[in-house]
Amino acid sequence: MVQFEQTFENFIMRHQENYNRSYHFLILMDAIITAATRIELYYRTGALKDNLGASGSTNVHGEKVLQMDEIAHNIVVHYLNSSERIIQAVSEESEEIITMNMDGGRYFIYFDPLDGSSNVAHGLPVGFMFGIAKRNFEGNIQGPEDFHLRAGNEFIASGMFVIPTGMFTLALRDAGCWRFHADETNTYVKPTRIILPKDTEKWELSFNSANTYTFGENVQEWIRENEKKFTFRYLGALAGDFHRLLSNGGMFMYPAILNHPDSKKNRPQGKLRLMYEANVVAMMCNEAGGAAVNEAGDSILDIKPETHHQRTTLYVGSKPMIEEITKILKK
């Protein structure tokens, strides 16, 4: 018998209806999904079209920009702008905050258009990650906007596409973390609620083991005492590693780098970006029953951002593991 799966569009329309919310979010999500579909198309044809090499420029973080970084950024900006629902956007690939629809825009969005882009040339998974927050409202009327950078606990949604796997994960504030699969028509279907598994035998530990000797002594000690309890997995792209974590449980961590032989490579404030990486996975993990903290053991979602490209350390995953590492970090 033919089985018909619920589509993402139907799921999100019913969500808006159930929570008595507007259609504006539907239009924005349509733009985001269209952008993700276009990025995946360029990813799949990149070798044929010679789009996999370096662009010759560097981004605001001093990193070499690939052609696919620029393509993905331009795709996302185009569709966000055409939605007319964004007031301002922050992209990893843009030094400045991108202004869009100042008068009619209802949302702020923070995104990494191609997380783990160095994987592209090798055919490995990459991610398109985003977090969404509302502009100030007074009732249903747009109120005076102060343009402050939203903390993660102000996000109304966050999500990521793992490209080219055809999987999309979306967290909706106080409404769970959901995964969707692209079918043969490239339509996202089959909403499945994600709850981090409590079976510790499945839990995995994910971090860059090559950096272990650069971590703080307390973190190194925890690793020595605990790493044999877990399966080790590390892809080198936050979206891919976090995708596994949501399925199997455990912890992904990117601690502070404090003891590198080359002092210029130390990152006491961390490497990941708060607005469009750490907050995105922290919200998804929170809605799936997990938690996320920084090097001080403070909740990632409670950090008030000072700059739009602010960096942070990150420990994210199953709540018991995060509670355990938090005790170590706070010593």
C-alpha positions as CSV (number, residue, x, y, z in Angstrom):
1,M,0.0,0.0,0.0
2,V,1.3,3.4,-0.9
3,Q,2.4,5.5,2.1
4,F,2.1,9.3,1.9
5,E,4.2,11.3,4.3
6,Q,3.3,14.7,5.7
7,T,5.3,17.5,4.0
8,F,7.3,20.1,5.8
9,E,4.9,22.8,4.4
10,N,1.9,21.1,5.9
11,F,3.7,20.6,9.2
12,I,4.7,24.2,9.5
13,M,1.3,25.6,8.5
14,R,-0.3,23.4,11.1
15,H,2.2,24.6,13.7
16,Q,1.5,28.2,12.9
17,E,-2.2,27.5,13.1
18,N,-2.0,25.6,16.4
19,Y,0.0,28.4,18.0
20,N,-2.1,31.2,16.5
21,R,0.9,32.6,14.6
22,S,1.1,34.6,11.4
23,Y,1.9,33.4,7.9
24,H,5.1,35.6,7.7
25,F,7.2,32.7,9.2
26,L,5.9,30.4,6.5
27,I,7.1,32.8,3.8
28,L,10.5,33.0,5.4
29,M,10.9,29.2,5.8
30,D,10.0,28.8,2.1
31,A,12.9,31.2,1.2
32,I,15.3,29.2,3.5
33,I,14.3,25.8,2.0
34,T,14.6,27.2,-1.5
35,A,18.1,28.5,-0.7
36,A,19.1,25.2,0.8
37,T,17.9,23.3,-2.4
38,R,19.9,25.7,-4.6
39,I,23.1,25.3,-2.5
40,E,22.8,21.5,-2.7
41,L,22.4,21.7,-6.5
42,Y,25.7,23.7,-6.8
43,Y,27.3,21.3,-4.4
44,R,26.4,18.3,-6.5
45,T,27.5,19.9,-9.8
46,G,30.5,21.8,-8.3
47,A,33.2,19.5,-9.8
48,L,31.6,19.7,-13.3
49,K,31.4,23.5,-13.2
50,D,34.8,24.1,-11.5
51,N,33.2,25.7,-8.5
52,L,35.2,23.8,-5.8
53,G,38.3,25.9,-5.7
54,A,39.4,28.9,-3.8
55,S,37.9,32.3,-4.7
56,G,41.1,34.1,-4.0
57,S,39.8,36.2,-1.2
58,T,39.7,35.9,2.6
59,N,36.7,36.5,4.9
60,V,36.4,38.6,8.0
61,H,37.9,35.8,10.1
62,G,41.0,35.6,8.0
63,E,40.1,32.3,6.4
64,K,40.5,31.5,2.7
65,V,37.1,31.8,1.0
66,L,36.1,29.0,-1.4
67,Q,34.0,29.6,-4.5
68,M,31.2,27.6,-2.9
69,D,31.3,29.8,0.2
70,E,30.6,32.8,-2.0
71,I,27.9,31.0,-4.0
72,A,26.1,29.8,-0.9
73,H,26.2,33.2,0.7
74,N,24.8,34.9,-2.4
75,I,22.1,32.3,-2.8
76,V,20.9,32.7,0.8
77,V,21.0,36.5,0.7
78,H,19.0,36.6,-2.5
79,Y,16.2,34.4,-1.2
80,L,16.1,36.1,2.2
81,N,15.9,39.5,0.5
82,S,13.2,38.3,-1.9
83,S,11.1,37.1,1.1
84,E,10.8,40.7,2.3
85,R,10.5,39.3,5.9
86,I,14.1,40.0,7.1
87,I,15.0,43.3,8.7
88,Q,18.7,42.4,9.1
89,A,20.9,39.4,8.4
90,V,24.3,38.3,9.8
91,S,26.3,35.9,7.6
92,E,29.7,34.3,8.3
93,E,30.8,35.5,4.9
94,S,29.9,39.2,5.4
95,E,32.0,41.5,7.5
96,E,29.0,43.9,8.0
97,I,25.5,43.2,9.1
98,I,23.3,43.0,6.0
99,T,20.3,45.4,6.0
100,M,17.2,44.2,4.1
101,N,13.6,45.3,4.6
102,M,13.9,47.9,7.4
103,D,10.2,48.9,7.3
104,G,8.3,45.7,6.7
105,G,10.9,43.1,8.0
106,R,9.8,41.1,11.0
107,Y,12.8,38.9,11.7
108,F,16.5,38.9,12.3
109,I,18.5,35.9,10.9
110,Y,22.0,34.7,11.7
111,F,23.4,32.1,9.3
112,D,26.5,30.2,8.2
113,P,25.8,29.4,4.5
114,L,28.3,26.6,4.2
115,D,29.6,25.2,7.5
116,G,32.6,22.9,7.0
117,S,33.2,24.1,3.4
118,S,36.7,22.6,3.3
119,N,34.8,19.2,3.0
120,V,33.3,20.2,-0.3
121,A,36.3,19.2,-2.4
122,H,36.2,15.7,-0.9
123,G,32.5,15.1,-1.3
124,L,31.9,15.1,2.5
125,P,28.9,16.6,4.2
126,V,28.6,20.3,4.9
127,G,25.9,22.4,6.5
128,F,23.7,25.4,6.1
129,M,22.9,26.7,9.6
130,F,20.6,29.5,10.7
131,G,18.9,31.0,13.8
132,I,15.9,33.3,13.6
133,A,14.7,36.0,16.1
134,K,11.8,38.4,15.9
135,R,12.1,42.2,15.8
136,N,10.5,44.1,18.7
137,F,6.7,44.1,18.7
138,E,4.1,45.8,20.8
139,G,1.1,43.4,20.6
140,N,0.8,42.7,16.9
141,I,2.3,46.0,15.9
142,Q,6.0,46.6,15.2
143,G,7.5,48.5,18.1
144,P,10.6,50.6,18.2
145,E,13.6,48.5,17.2
146,D,16.9,48.9,19.1
147,F,18.7,46.4,16.7
148,H,20.4,44.6,19.6
149,L,22.0,41.3,18.8
150,R,19.7,38.6,20.1
151,A,20.9,36.0,22.6
152,G,20.1,32.4,21.8
153,N,17.2,32.3,24.3
154,E,15.5,35.0,22.1
155,F,15.6,32.8,19.0
156,I,12.2,31.6,17.8
157,A,13.7,28.9,15.6
158,S,17.0,27.4,14.5
159,G,17.9,24.8,12.0
160,M,20.4,23.2,9.7
161,F,20.5,21.4,6.4
162,V,23.1,18.6,6.1
163,I,24.2,18.7,2.5
164,P,24.0,16.6,0.4
165,T,22.3,14.0,2.7
166,G,18.9,15.5,2.1
167,M,18.2,16.0,5.9
168,F,16.9,19.1,7.5
169,T,16.6,19.6,11.3
170,L,14.5,22.5,12.7
171,A,13.9,23.5,16.3
172,L,10.9,25.6,17.2
173,R,10.9,27.4,20.5
174,D,9.0,25.4,23.1
175,A,7.7,23.1,20.4
176,G,10.5,20.5,19.9
177,C,13.3,19.6,17.6
178,W,12.2,18.0,14.3
179,R,14.0,16.2,11.4
180,F,12.8,16.1,7.8
181,H,14.0,14.0,4.9
182,A,14.0,15.0,1.2
183,D,12.1,12.6,-0.9
184,E,12.6,11.6,-4.6
185,T,11.0,14.9,-5.6
186,N,13.3,16.9,-3.3
187,T,10.4,17.7,-1.1
188,Y,11.0,17.7,2.7
189,V,8.7,15.2,4.3
190,K,8.2,12.9,7.3
191,P,8.5,15.1,10.4
192,T,10.2,13.1,13.2
193,R,10.6,14.6,16.7
194,I,14.1,14.2,18.0
195,I,14.7,13.4,21.7
196,L,18.3,12.7,22.7
197,P,18.6,9.0,23.6
198,K,19.1,8.1,27.2
199,D,20.9,4.9,26.4
200,T,24.5,5.7,27.2
201,E,25.8,2.8,25.2
202,K,25.0,4.8,22.0
203,W,26.6,8.0,23.2
204,E,29.5,9.4,21.2
205,L,32.3,11.9,22.0
206,S,33.2,14.3,19.2
207,F,36.1,16.8,19.3
208,N,39.4,17.5,17.4
209,S,41.7,15.1,19.2
210,A,44.7,16.7,17.6
211,N,44.1,19.7,19.8
212,T,43.9,17.8,23.1
213,Y,47.3,18.9,24.3
214,T,46.3,22.6,23.8
215,F,43.2,22.4,26.1
216,G,43.1,23.5,29.7
217,E,44.4,20.9,32.2
218,N,41.0,20.3,33.7
219,V,39.5,19.4,30.3
220,Q,42.5,17.2,29.4
221,E,42.1,15.4,32.7
222,W,38.4,14.8,32.0
223,I,39.2,13.4,28.5
224,R,41.9,11.0,29.9
225,E,39.4,9.7,32.5
226,N,36.4,9.4,30.2
227,E,37.3,9.0,26.6
228,K,37.3,5.2,26.7
229,K,33.7,5.1,27.8
230,F,32.5,6.4,24.5
231,T,32.7,5.8,20.8
232,F,34.8,8.6,19.2
233,R,33.5,10.4,16.0
234,Y,34.7,13.6,14.4
235,L,33.9,14.8,10.9
236,G,35.3,18.3,11.1
237,A,32.1,20.1,10.3
238,L,29.9,21.2,13.1
239,A,26.6,20.5,11.2
240,G,27.7,16.9,10.4
241,D,29.0,16.1,13.9
242,F,26.0,17.6,15.6
243,H,23.7,15.7,13.2
244,R,25.2,12.4,14.5
245,L,24.9,13.6,18.1
246,L,21.2,14.3,17.8
247,S,20.7,10.7,16.7
248,N,23.1,8.9,19.1
249,G,23.6,11.3,22.0
250,G,26.8,12.1,23.7
251,M,28.8,15.4,23.5
252,F,30.5,17.6,20.9
253,M,33.0,20.0,22.3
254,Y,35.3,22.7,21.0
255,P,37.2,23.9,24.1
256,A,39.4,26.9,24.5
257,I,42.9,26.5,22.9
258,L,45.3,27.7,25.6
259,N,48.6,25.9,25.2
260,H,49.4,25.8,21.5
261,P,53.2,25.9,20.7
262,D,52.4,28.8,18.4
263,S,50.8,31.4,20.7
264,K,49.1,33.0,17.7
265,K,47.0,29.9,17.4
266,N,45.7,30.1,20.9
267,R,42.0,30.8,21.1
268,P,41.1,31.4,24.8
269,Q,37.6,32.7,23.7
270,G,37.0,29.7,21.5
271,K,36.8,29.3,17.7
272,L,33.2,28.7,16.9
273,R,30.9,31.7,16.2
274,L,28.2,32.4,18.8
275,M,25.5,33.8,16.6
276,Y,25.2,31.4,13.7
277,E,26.9,28.2,15.0
278,A,26.9,27.8,18.8
279,N,23.4,29.3,19.4
280,V,21.9,27.3,16.5
281,V,23.0,23.9,17.8
282,A,22.4,24.9,21.4
283,M,18.7,25.7,20.7
284,M,18.2,22.5,18.7
285,C,19.9,20.5,21.5
286,N,17.8,22.2,24.2
287,E,14.6,21.4,22.4
288,A,15.8,17.8,22.1
289,G,16.3,17.5,25.8
290,G,20.0,18.4,25.9
291,A,22.1,21.4,26.9
292,A,25.1,23.6,25.9
293,V,27.6,25.6,27.9
294,N,30.8,27.5,27.3
295,E,34.2,27.3,29.0
296,A,33.0,29.0,32.1
297,G,30.1,26.5,32.4
298,D,27.5,29.1,31.5
299,S,24.6,28.4,29.2
300,I,25.3,29.2,25.6
301,L,21.8,30.4,25.1
302,D,22.1,33.0,27.9
303,I,25.2,34.7,26.5
304,K,24.4,38.3,25.5
305,P,26.4,38.8,22.3
306,E,28.6,41.9,22.0
307,T,29.6,41.6,18.3
308,H,27.9,39.8,15.4
309,H,31.0,37.6,14.7
310,Q,31.7,36.9,18.4
311,R,33.5,33.6,19.1
312,T,32.8,31.1,21.8
313,T,33.8,27.8,23.2
314,L,31.2,25.1,23.1
315,Y,30.2,21.9,24.9
316,V,26.9,20.6,23.6
317,G,25.0,17.3,24.0
318,S,23.2,15.0,26.3
319,K,22.3,16.7,29.6
320,P,24.1,14.3,32.0
321,M,27.4,14.8,30.1
322,I,27.0,18.5,30.0
323,E,26.2,18.7,33.7
324,E,29.3,16.6,34.4
325,I,31.7,18.7,32.3
326,T,30.1,21.9,33.7
327,K,31.3,20.8,37.2
328,I,34.8,20.4,35.8
329,L,34.7,23.7,34.0
330,K,33.5,25.6,37.1
331,K,36.3,24.3,39.4
